């Protein structure tokens, strides 16, 4: 067992720590107490944590896996990479599509089609101070068309 979870093992036993490693917990809302709950779960050794937080994303969400739903405002195909400006109730978020199979799927996208984008929040190399989400972008790992 990992030394970092030795205190948890003292509290619940090593067998139960192994059970924790195999569990998936979903936390709804990360404001207020939710952030402390997520931290406690991570420190206890939960195998996978999913966060559902109906909020805008920003630089504090770096490295989080997110699911965004919205309308495609703009598409820029730069050859090896596709950029999408996704519009939702919070504003516009830049989506980066660099996996070949996702780029193939994104070729059918048109402006104003409604999509789910699953991906990881990363810090933008060229920040845009004119956008509320201008410090981050989401690198897509799954695309789902809701309506075209």
C-alpha positions in Angstrom: 0.0 0.0 0.0 1.1 3.6 -0.7 2.6 5.3 2.3 0.5 8.4 1.6 -2.7 6.5 2.6 -1.2 4.9 5.8 -3.4 7.1 8.1 -6.5 6.1 6.2 -5.5 2.5 6.6 -5.1 3.0 10.3 -8.7 4.4 10.5 -10.5 2.0 8.2 -8.1 -0.9 7.6 -6.0 -1.9 4.6 -8.8 -4.0 3.0 -11.1 -1.0 3.0 -8.4 1.3 1.6 -8.2 -1.2 -1.4 -12.0 -0.8 -1.8 -11.6 3.0 -1.8 -9.1 2.8 -4.7 -11.7 1.0 -6.8 -14.5 3.5 -6.2 -15.8 6.4 -8.3 -17.4 9.3 -6.5 -19.3 12.2 -8.1 -19.3 15.6 -6.3 -22.0 18.1 -7.3 -20.8 21.7 -6.7 -17.3 22.7 -5.7 -18.1 26.0 -4.1 -18.2 26.4 -0.3 -18.0 23.0 1.4 -17.7 21.1 -1.9 -14.0 22.0 -2.4 -13.1 20.7 1.0 -15.1 17.5 0.3 -13.1 16.9 -2.9 -9.8 17.5 -1.1 -10.8 15.0 1.6 -11.9 12.4 -0.9 -8.6 12.8 -2.8 -6.6 12.5 0.3 -8.5 9.4 1.4 -7.5 7.5 -1.8 -10.8 7.4 -3.8 -9.9 5.9 -7.2 -11.8 8.4 -9.4 -13.5 11.7 -8.6 -15.9 13.4 -11.1 -16.9 17.0 -10.4 -20.2 18.4 -11.6 -20.2 22.2 -11.1 -22.6 24.3 -13.1 -20.2 27.2 -13.2 -17.9 29.0 -15.6 -14.4 27.7 -16.0 -11.2 29.7 -15.5 -7.5 29.4 -14.6 -8.4 27.7 -11.3 -9.8 24.7 -13.2 -6.4 23.8 -14.8 -6.0 20.0 -15.3 -9.7 19.3 -14.6 -11.7 17.1 -16.9 -14.8 19.0 -17.9 -17.9 18.6 -20.0 -19.2 21.7 -21.8 -22.4 22.0 -23.7 -23.1 24.9 -26.1 -23.3 26.2 -29.6 -20.4 26.6 -32.0 -19.7 30.2 -32.5 -16.6 29.9 -34.7 -14.4 27.2 -36.3 -10.8 27.7 -37.3 -9.1 24.8 -39.0 -5.3 25.3 -39.0 -4.5 22.0 -40.6 -2.9 20.0 -37.7 -5.3 21.6 -35.2 -8.9 22.8 -35.0 -10.0 25.6 -32.8 -13.7 26.0 -31.8 -15.2 28.9 -29.9 -18.0 27.3 -27.9 -20.7 29.6 -26.6 -22.8 28.8 -23.5 -24.6 30.7 -20.8 -21.3 31.8 -19.3 -19.7 33.1 -22.4 -17.2 31.7 -25.0 -14.6 29.0 -24.3 -11.9 28.1 -26.8 -11.8 24.3 -27.6 -8.7 22.7 -29.1 -9.1 19.6 -31.2 -5.7 17.9 -32.1 -6.5 14.2 -32.1 -6.9 13.0 -35.8 -10.1 11.0 -35.1 -11.7 13.9 -33.4 -10.6 16.3 -36.2 -12.3 13.9 -38.7 -15.5 14.1 -36.6 -15.2 17.9 -36.3 -15.1 18.3 -40.1 -18.9 17.9 -40.1 -19.4 20.7 -37.5 -21.0 23.9 -38.6 -21.6 27.2 -36.7 -24.6 27.2 -34.4 -24.7 23.4 -34.1 -25.1 22.3 -30.5 -22.5 20.0 -29.0 -21.1 18.4 -25.9 -17.4 18.7 -25.5 -15.5 16.6 -23.1 -11.9 17.6 -22.4 -9.1 18.8 -20.1 -8.7 22.4 -19.1 -5.2 23.7 -19.9 -3.5 27.1 -19.6 -3.4 29.0 -22.9 0.0 29.8 -24.3 -1.4 33.0 -25.8 -3.8 34.5 -23.4 -6.7 36.7 -24.5 -7.5 39.4 -21.9 -10.7 40.4 -23.8 -12.4 37.0 -22.9 -13.5 35.9 -19.5 -12.0 32.5 -20.3 -9.0 33.9 -22.1 -6.4 32.3 -19.8 -7.6 28.8 -20.5 -8.7 26.4 -23.3 -10.2 23.0 -23.3 -8.3 20.2 -25.1 -11.1 17.9 -26.4 -11.0 14.2 -25.9 -14.6 13.4 -26.9 -17.2 15.2 -29.1 -20.9 14.7 -29.2 -23.3 16.5 -31.6 -26.6 17.3 -30.0 -28.2 19.1 -33.0 -27.0 20.5 -36.3 
